[in-house]
Amino acid sequence: METTSILARDLAALGRVTEGTSAESVLRGITEAVARGVPGCAGGTAELWMEERVLLAASHSELTVLIDRERDLREGPSREALSTGRPMAIPDVMRESRWSRYAATAVRHGVRSVLVVPIAVEGAVVIIGLYGVRPGVFSSGGPLMALLREQITVALANIWEFDDVLTGAAQMQEALAGRSVIDQAKGIIMSKSGCSAEEAFEELRRVSQHHQVKVADLAKLLVTEHQQKHGGAAPA
């Protein structure tokens, strides 16, 4: 089975992360990409397993039902691929003897052939399912699996790296906000007692330890009380 330039292009596009990109959107993009770009593929599924939690995307609602049924039965190509780490192929569902109950469900939803590819990524496993409405449309050849592994690994790594950057930025923003309110609280203490900035901070720290609250939380409370009492912004 030949992979197409459309598939390569669409999978590569999933690695370009923007602010609206998420693991869920990448999984949906994978299912749409394989349905468009793999010859004989009528639909796709993608499951992201992380610490016993799973995210599922499917190109068609019937395939969501099929995956849910496979989980309930605890048998089928996706379950086998997850447990063994090996690709699983069903050339013709009508002739499948390994998972008879799964096969019966697949036939009811118009599926005749299946190829499932497990992809190990850092701390997770992605199970990609390709489904055909005719028998014998998939082979377990290497080019397709190599392309899926390479591009999906890159896409998910980019998402997690982007999430780390956003988390770091949010933490920095929070730290800066805390620094600002502490400076305002120090200014209030200094104006009332005539002490230095260092002495004002030591007073904040002493009171926060005595009441077992964070310095930033104590400073925010002090600034809020000052604003309510004086009807304006606290001094910096």
C-alpha positions in Angstrom: 0.0 0.0 0.0 1.5 3.3 -1.1 1.3 6.3 1.2 0.3 9.5 -0.5 1.7 13.0 -0.6 -1.7 14.2 0.9 -1.2 12.0 3.9 2.4 13.2 4.4 1.4 16.8 4.0 -1.6 16.5 6.4 0.4 14.7 9.1 3.3 17.2 8.9 0.8 20.0 9.4 -0.3 18.5 12.7 3.2 19.3 14.0 2.7 23.0 13.6 1.4 24.0 17.0 -0.6 27.1 17.6 -2.4 28.5 20.7 -5.5 26.6 19.8 -3.8 23.2 19.3 -4.4 20.4 21.8 -3.9 16.7 22.0 -7.6 16.3 21.1 -7.3 18.4 18.0 -4.2 16.5 16.9 -6.0 13.2 17.4 -8.9 14.4 15.3 -6.5 15.6 12.6 -4.9 12.1 12.5 -8.2 10.4 11.9 -9.1 12.8 9.1 -5.6 12.6 7.6 -5.6 8.8 7.3 -9.2 8.7 5.9 -8.1 11.2 3.2 -4.6 10.0 2.5 -4.5 6.2 2.8 -5.7 4.3 -0.2 -8.7 2.1 0.7 -9.2 3.8 4.1 -12.8 4.9 4.7 -12.2 6.1 8.3 -9.8 6.3 11.2 -9.6 6.3 15.0 -6.9 7.5 17.3 -6.6 6.7 21.0 -4.1 8.3 23.3 -3.4 6.2 26.4 -1.6 8.0 29.3 -1.5 6.4 32.8 -4.7 4.4 32.3 -6.5 7.5 30.9 -7.5 7.6 27.3 -8.5 10.2 24.8 -10.4 9.0 21.7 -11.0 10.6 18.4 -12.8 9.1 15.3 -13.5 10.3 11.8 -17.0 8.8 12.0 -19.5 8.2 14.9 -19.8 4.5 13.9 -16.1 4.0 14.6 -16.5 5.6 18.1 -19.2 3.0 18.8 -17.0 0.2 17.5 -14.1 1.3 19.7 -16.4 1.6 22.8 -17.7 -1.9 22.0 -14.2 -3.3 21.7 -13.4 -1.9 25.2 -16.5 -3.5 26.6 -15.7 -6.8 25.1 -12.0 -6.5 26.0 -11.1 -8.1 22.7 -10.1 -6.9 19.3 -7.2 -5.5 17.3 -6.8 -2.2 19.2 -6.8 -4.0 22.6 -4.2 -6.5 21.2 -2.0 -3.8 19.8 -2.1 -1.9 23.1 -1.1 -4.9 25.1 1.5 -6.3 22.8 2.9 -3.1 21.1 2.6 -4.8 17.7 0.5 -3.8 14.6 -2.7 -5.8 14.1 -4.3 -6.5 10.8 -7.7 -8.0 9.8 -7.7 -8.5 6.0 -11.3 -9.6 6.1 -13.6 -9.2 9.1 -15.9 -11.8 7.7 -13.2 -14.4 8.0 -11.8 -13.2 11.4 -11.6 -16.1 14.0 -9.5 -14.4 16.8 -12.2 -11.9 17.9 -15.6 -13.2 16.8 -17.7 -10.8 18.9 -15.6 -7.8 17.8 -15.9 -9.0 14.1 -19.7 -9.2 14.4 -19.9 -5.6 15.6 -17.5 -4.4 12.9 -19.6 -6.0 10.2 -22.8 -4.3 11.5 -21.0 -1.0 11.1 -19.9 -1.7 7.6 -16.2 -2.4 8.3 -14.6 -5.2 6.3 -10.9 -4.6 6.9 -8.8 -3.2 9.8 -5.2 -2.1 10.4 -4.2 -1.0 13.8 -0.8 0.7 14.5 0.5 1.3 18.0 2.9 4.2 18.4 4.9 4.6 21.7 5.6 8.2 22.6 7.1 9.6 25.7 5.0 8.5 28.6 2.1 7.4 26.4 0.9 5.1 23.6 -1.1 6.2 20.6 -3.3 3.5 18.9 -4.1 4.4 15.3 -6.9 2.5 13.6 -7.6 2.4 9.9 -10.9 1.0 8.6 -11.9 -0.1 5.1 -15.3 -1.0 3.7 -13.8 -3.6 1.4 -11.7 -6.6 2.4 -7.9 -6.7 1.7 -7.3 -3.0 1.3 -4.5 -2.7 3.9 -1.2 -4.4 4.3 1.2 -4.1 7.2 3.9 -2.6 5.0 6.6 -0.4 6.6 6.3 2.9 4.8 2.9 3.8 6.1 3.8 2.8 9.7 7.1 4.7 9.6 5.4 7.8 8.4 2.7 7.6 11.1 5.3 7.0 13.8 7.5 9.8 12.7 4.9 12.5 12.2 2.6 11.6 15.2 5.6 11.5 17.6 6.7 14.9 16.4 3.2 16.4 16.6 2.6 15.2 20.2 6.1 16.2 21.3 5.5 19.7 20.0 2.2 19.9 21.8 3.6 18.9 25.1 6.6 21.2 24.7 4.2 24.1 23.8 2.1 23.2 26.9 5.3 23.4 29.0 6.0 26.8 27.6 2.5 28.1 28.3 2.6 26.6 31.9 6.0 28.3 32.5 4.7 31.6 31.2 1.6 31.4 33.4 3.7 30.6 36.4 6.0 33.5 35.6 3.0 35.8 35.2 1.7 34.6 38.6 5.0 35.2 40.2 5.2 38.7 38.8 1.7 39.5 40.0 2.7 38.2 43.5 5.8 40.3 43.4 3.8 43.4 42.6 1.3 43.0 45.4 4.1 42.3 47.9 5.7 45.6 46.9 2.4 47.4 47.4 2.0 45.8 50.9 5.6 46.8 51.8 4.8 50.4 50.7 1.7 50.4 53.1 3.8 49.1 56.0 6.6 51.6 55.3 4.2 54.5 55.1 2.6 53.6 58.5 5.8 52.7 60.4 8.5 54.6 58.7 10.6 51.4 58.3 12.8 50.4 55.4 11.7 48.1 52.6 13.8 45.3 54.0 12.2 45.7 57.4 8.7 45.9 55.9 9.3 42.6 54.1 10.6 41.0 57.3 7.4 42.1 59.0 5.3 40.5 56.2 7.3 37.3 56.5 7.0 37.2 60.3 3.2 37.6 60.2 2.8 35.1 57.4 4.8 32.5 59.3 2.8 33.1 62.5 -0.5 32.7 60.7 0.8 30.0 58.3 -0.2 31.7 55.1 1.8 32.6 52.1 3.5 36.0 52.0 1.8 36.8 48.7 -1.7 35.9 50.1 -1.0 38.0 53.2 0.1 40.9 51.1 -3.0 40.7 48.9 -5.2 40.8 52.0 -3.4 43.8 53.3 -3.6 45.7 50.0 -7.3 44.9 49.6 -8.1 46.1 53.2 -6.1 49.3 52.5 -8.0 50.0 49.3 -11.3 49.4 50.9 -10.5 51.7 53.7 -9.0 54.5 51.7 -11.0 54.0 48.5 -8.0 54.0 46.2 -4.9 52.2 45.1 -2.2 51.3 47.7 1.1 53.0 47.4 3.8 51.1 45.6 
